[in-house]
């Protein structure tokens, strides 16, 4: 009976230990791609900002050009 109890306890401890190791591995691998995702978000944000600035400046420049006599063509 003692041998059976010891075997059950060892098995239970081995299963628990294996579960803890798997959980630790999953926690370590959890943010493996977060740097890539953050970089993509930052790049997309700056691209959007650059587009908005381009549109604002472009309309200003076209407005100034339309005030120049003869700028619209011959």
N, C-alpha and C positions, 0 to 999 in steps of 0.2 A: 504494500500500500504506500509506503514511504517513497519507493522508487517511482511509482505512478504519479504521486503528488509532485515530486521533484521534477519529473519530466514535463508535467503540465505547467508548472511554474516557469521552467526554463523556456518552454514554447511560448507561453504568454508574454514573457519578458522579451523574447526575441522578436515576436510580432510587434510589440509596442515599440521597441528600439528601431525596427525597420520602418515603422510608420513615422516615427519622429525624424529619421534620416530623410525619408522621402519628402516630408513637409518642409524640412530645412532646404533641400535641394530646390523645391518649387519656389520657396521664398527668394532664394538667391537668383533664380532665373527669371523671376517675375518682371523685372524692369530692364531686361536685356535690350529691348528695342525702344525704350522711352527716349533715349537721346536722339534717335533718328526721327521719331515722331515730333519731338519738340523742335528739332531743326527744321523739319518740313513746315510746321505751323509758323515759325518765325519767318522763314523765307517767303511763305505765302502772304503773311501779313505785310512784310516790306514791299512785296510786289504790288499788293493792293494799294498801299500808301503811295508808291511811286506812280501808279496809274492815275490816282486821284490828283496828285500834284501835276502830272503831265497834262491832264484834261484842263485843269485850272489855268496853267501857264499857256497852254495851246490856245485856249479861247481868248486870253488876254492879248497874245501876240497877233492872232488873226484880227482882233478888234483894232489894234494899233496899225496893222498893215492896211486895213480898209480905210483908215483916215488919211493915208498917204495918197496924194493926187497921182493918178496914173498907175497905181499899184495893181489895179484889177485887170490890166491888160491894155493893149493898144486900141 
